[in-house]
Amino acid sequence: MSIYFPTALKNKIDSEIVSNEFYCGDTKVMISSIPANCKLSAHKHSEAQFGLSLQGVFEMEVDGQRKLLQPLKDAYFVGSNILHSAKNSSSELAIGLDIKRLINENDAGFMKPTDEKELKTGMSFSFFTGSWFEIMIAKIPPGGKMNVHNHKHEQIGIGVIGKYIMTVGEEEQEFEYGKVYFAPSNTPHSAYNPFPEEACSVNIFVPPRYGRKARKAFLA
């Protein structure tokens, strides 16, 4: 089994919601299918959690606050043992992404992406930053490339739209929707899109890089 490209473990959260779960070091990644007119009852757990929609719209209730999550545009976060629930009131399937990690954190709320950037190469980025996580939405145009680099932070990526070539350590894969990669601390990694369509991925850094601070001003 590859450390860098973990295999999904399928799990039923309840009778309707099915989740593909990936274990990346101390972080658990969940990609969950939420059927139309489905509700996940309020619950809590010892892990802190970050989440967003990859596809479709669904409602999250976090510590008594409610918000509809638009794909890749809204996110929620909850600390340890804080109640949260989900509801898909639409007539279409929704796909949720959740990141769990044992962190001593008691904040909860919603946020929008910030710090949107576009490079001369055509690659573009936006960020959700909390006290323990940095989430980067990356768009890689045809021919776009991220050269080999490494850093002290763990990095995890989830394929969302299109496909590209992802290299971690000595392993290389055609990376696409539903796949996950894991680059442990100081592991070289790179990305290249040789395909004719733009690719999009969600990338997680633990802890946040460059001394990034949680953007409380953008909670919504």
C-alpha positions as a Python dict, from the first residue, in 0.01 Angstrom:
ca = {
    (1, 'M'): (0, 0, 0),
    (2, 'S'): (134, 343, -97),
    (3, 'I'): (198, 601, 175),
    (4, 'Y'): (188, 884, -78),
    (5, 'F'): (-133, 780, -258),
    (6, 'P'): (-349, 614, 10),
    (7, 'T'): (-632, 377, -77),
    (8, 'A'): (-987, 468, 22),
    (9, 'L'): (-1169, 274, 291),
    (10, 'K'): (-1545, 277, 233),
    (11, 'N'): (-1761, 346, 537),
    (12, 'K'): (-2132, 404, 596),
    (13, 'I'): (-2184, 701, 826),
    (14, 'D'): (-2553, 614, 855),
    (15, 'S'): (-2802, 422, 642),
    (16, 'E'): (-2774, 673, 354),
    (17, 'I'): (-2439, 854, 361),
    (18, 'V'): (-2139, 666, 222),
    (19, 'S'): (-1788, 797, 283),
    (20, 'N'): (-1451, 719, 126),
    (21, 'E'): (-1197, 763, 405),
    (22, 'F'): (-823, 818, 367),
    (23, 'Y'): (-566, 814, 648),
    (24, 'C'): (-276, 1055, 595),
    (25, 'G'): (-49, 1053, 899),
    (26, 'D'): (-255, 1198, 1184),
    (27, 'T'): (-516, 1345, 949),
    (28, 'K'): (-832, 1173, 829),
    (29, 'V'): (-982, 1279, 494),
    (30, 'M'): (-1345, 1194, 417),
    (31, 'I'): (-1521, 1232, 81),
    (32, 'S'): (-1889, 1167, 148),
    (33, 'S'): (-2191, 1125, -80),
    (34, 'I'): (-2497, 1296, 69),
    (35, 'P'): (-2816, 1185, -112),
    (36, 'A'): (-3103, 1419, -192),
    (37, 'N'): (-3333, 1494, 102),
    (38, 'C'): (-3091, 1338, 349),
    (39, 'K'): (-3002, 1456, 699),
    (40, 'L'): (-2707, 1370, 922),
    (41, 'S'): (-2813, 1421, 1283),
    (42, 'A'): (-2623, 1646, 1523),
    (43, 'H'): (-2314, 1477, 1662),
    (44, 'K'): (-1973, 1557, 1807),
    (45, 'H'): (-1633, 1392, 1840),
    (46, 'S'): (-1290, 1448, 1991),
    (47, 'E'): (-1131, 1556, 1660),
    (48, 'A'): (-1141, 1910, 1526),
    (49, 'Q'): (-1295, 1920, 1177),
    (50, 'F'): (-1292, 2137, 863),
    (51, 'G'): (-1532, 2082, 575),
    (52, 'L'): (-1673, 2214, 249),
    (53, 'S'): (-1880, 2107, -50),
    (54, 'L'): (-1708, 1958, -354),
    (55, 'Q'): (-2033, 1919, -548),
    (56, 'G'): (-2389, 2035, -492),
    (57, 'V'): (-2528, 2251, -212),
    (58, 'F'): (-2607, 2137, 141),
    (59, 'E'): (-2672, 2300, 477),
    (60, 'M'): (-2441, 2274, 775),
    (61, 'E'): (-2539, 2358, 1129),
    (62, 'V'): (-2239, 2434, 1348),
    (63, 'D'): (-2275, 2519, 1716),
    (64, 'G'): (-2627, 2653, 1652),
    (65, 'Q'): (-2540, 2848, 1334),
    (66, 'R'): (-2669, 2741, 991),
    (67, 'K'): (-2536, 2807, 642),
    (68, 'L'): (-2576, 2669, 290),
    (69, 'L'): (-2239, 2560, 154),
    (70, 'Q'): (-2175, 2643, -211),
    (71, 'P'): (-1910, 2421, -379),
    (72, 'L'): (-1555, 2542, -298),
    (73, 'K'): (-1692, 2882, -187),
    (74, 'D'): (-1802, 2825, 173),
    (75, 'A'): (-1644, 2621, 450),
    (76, 'Y'): (-1709, 2534, 813),
    (77, 'F'): (-1486, 2442, 1104),
    (78, 'V'): (-1559, 2291, 1445),
    (79, 'G'): (-1338, 2224, 1742),
    (80, 'S'): (-1339, 1919, 1966),
    (81, 'N'): (-1676, 1801, 2098),
    (82, 'I'): (-1881, 2076, 1930),
    (83, 'L'): (-2218, 1971, 1788),
    (84, 'H'): (-2265, 1986, 1410),
    (85, 'S'): (-2507, 1838, 1156),
    (86, 'A'): (-2567, 1834, 781),
    (87, 'K'): (-2879, 1839, 562),
    (88, 'N'): (-2923, 1811, 186),
    (89, 'S'): (-3267, 1955, 112),
    (90, 'S'): (-3212, 1961, -264),
    (91, 'S'): (-3320, 1704, -521),
    (92, 'E'): (-2959, 1630, -623),
    (93, 'L'): (-2667, 1442, -474),
    (94, 'A'): (-2410, 1650, -285),
    (95, 'I'): (-2047, 1559, -215),
    (96, 'G'): (-1883, 1681, 104),
    (97, 'L'): (-1516, 1694, 200),
    (98, 'D'): (-1423, 1669, 569),
    (99, 'I'): (-1080, 1688, 731),
    (100, 'K'): (-1041, 1555, 1086),
    (101, 'R'): (-746, 1577, 1322),
    (102, 'L'): (-694, 1549, 1699),
    (103, 'I'): (-628, 1914, 1785),
    (104, 'N'): (-698, 2106, 2104),
    (105, 'E'): (-932, 2360, 1944),
    (106, 'N'): (-1268, 2501, 2057),
    (107, 'D'): (-1360, 2749, 1781),
    (108, 'A'): (-1651, 2692, 1543),
    (109, 'G'): (-1805, 2883, 1254),
    (110, 'F'): (-1806, 2944, 879),
    (111, 'M'): (-1560, 3112, 643),
    (112, 'K'): (-1508, 3232, 287),
    (113, 'P'): (-1186, 3192, 82),
    (114, 'T'): (-934, 3478, 93),
    (115, 'D'): (-600, 3580, -59),
    (116, 'E'): (-694, 3490, -415),
    (117, 'K'): (-384, 3490, -634),
    (118, 'E'): (-307, 3426, -1000),
    (119, 'L'): (43, 3353, -1129),
    (120, 'K'): (182, 3450, -1469),
    (121, 'T'): (170, 3080, -1557),
    (122, 'G'): (-211, 3092, -1531),
    (123, 'M'): (-229, 2893, -1209),
    (124, 'S'): (-462, 3045, -950),
    (125, 'F'): (-511, 2991, -578),
    (126, 'S'): (-749, 3084, -296),
    (127, 'F'): (-720, 2998, 73),
    (128, 'F'): (-917, 2908, 384),
    (129, 'T'): (-696, 2951, 691),
    (130, 'G'): (-775, 2847, 1047),
    (131, 'S'): (-570, 2805, 1363),
    (132, 'W'): (-453, 2454, 1268),
    (133, 'F'): (-517, 2427, 892),
    (134, 'E'): (-448, 2601, 564),
    (135, 'I'): (-669, 2491, 275),
    (136, 'M'): (-563, 2594, -76),
    (137, 'I'): (-793, 2565, -377),
    (138, 'A'): (-556, 2532, -675),
    (139, 'K'): (-648, 2560, -1043),
    (140, 'I'): (-391, 2431, -1291),
    (141, 'P'): (-443, 2530, -1658),
    (142, 'P'): (-332, 2311, -1949),
    (143, 'G'): (48, 2316, -1947),
    (144, 'G'): (55, 2449, -1590),
    (145, 'K'): (334, 2322, -1368),
    (146, 'M'): (440, 2333, -1003),
    (147, 'N'): (810, 2251, -987),
    (148, 'V'): (956, 1999, -743),
    (149, 'H'): (973, 2144, -392),
    (150, 'N'): (944, 2038, -30),
    (151, 'H'): (868, 2200, 306),
    (152, 'K'): (837, 2108, 673),
    (153, 'H'): (456, 2107, 663),
    (154, 'E'): (252, 1798, 583),
    (155, 'Q'): (55, 1840, 260),
    (156, 'I'): (-255, 1650, 147),
    (157, 'G'): (-439, 1694, -183),
    (158, 'I'): (-778, 1590, -318),
    (159, 'G'): (-861, 1581, -689),
    (160, 'V'): (-1179, 1775, -772),
    (161, 'I'): (-1204, 1865, -1142),
    (162, 'G'): (-1004, 1744, -1443),
    (163, 'K'): (-677, 1559, -1404),
    (164, 'Y'): (-302, 1621, -1384),
    (165, 'I'): (19, 1436, -1308),
    (166, 'M'): (109, 1437, -938),
    (167, 'T'): (449, 1321, -817),
    (168, 'V'): (525, 1258, -450),
    (169, 'G'): (865, 1118, -357),
    (170, 'E'): (945, 859, -625),
    (171, 'E'): (580, 784, -704),
    (172, 'E'): (376, 936, -986),
    (173, 'Q'): (4, 911, -1060),
    (174, 'E'): (-255, 1054, -1295),
    (175, 'F'): (-446, 1253, -1036),
    (176, 'E'): (-821, 1309, -1073),
    (177, 'Y'): (-1150, 1340, -886),
    (178, 'G'): (-1169, 1138, -567),
    (179, 'K'): (-798, 1058, -545),
    (180, 'V'): (-586, 1171, -250),
    (181, 'Y'): (-212, 1227, -216),
    (182, 'F'): (-7, 1270, 102),
    (183, 'A'): (333, 1442, 118),
    (184, 'P'): (480, 1397, 468),
    (185, 'S'): (709, 1666, 607),
    (186, 'N'): (1008, 1742, 378),
    (187, 'T'): (893, 1502, 103),
    (188, 'P'): (960, 1636, -252),
    (189, 'H'): (646, 1676, -465),
    (190, 'S'): (541, 1838, -792),
    (191, 'A'): (242, 1876, -1027),
    (192, 'Y'): (202, 1910, -1403),
    (193, 'N'): (-107, 1933, -1624),
    (194, 'P'): (-37, 1796, -1975),
    (195, 'F'): (-408, 1759, -2049),
    (196, 'P'): (-634, 1994, -2253),
    (197, 'E'): (-862, 2092, -1962),
    (198, 'E'): (-807, 2294, -1645),
    (199, 'A'): (-765, 2086, -1329),
    (200, 'C'): (-869, 2179, -977),
    (201, 'S'): (-762, 2032, -644),
    (202, 'V'): (-805, 2102, -273),
    (203, 'N'): (-474, 2105, -85),
    (204, 'I'): (-431, 2091, 292),
    (205, 'F'): (-129, 2212, 489),
    (206, 'V'): (-86, 2126, 858),
    (207, 'P'): (10, 2351, 1026),
    (208, 'P'): (-49, 2665, 812),
    (209, 'R'): (257, 2780, 613),
    (210, 'Y'): (444, 3110, 624),
    (211, 'G'): (301, 3205, 961),
    (212, 'R'): (-47, 3246, 809),
    (213, 'K'): (-302, 3342, 1072),
    (214, 'A'): (-667, 3247, 1092),
    (215, 'R'): (-869, 3502, 896),
    (216, 'K'): (-1142, 3572, 1151),
    (217, 'A'): (-1251, 3884, 962),
    (218, 'F'): (-1381, 3662, 685),
    (219, 'L'): (-1602, 3439, 896),
    (220, 'A'): (-1954, 3447, 754),
}
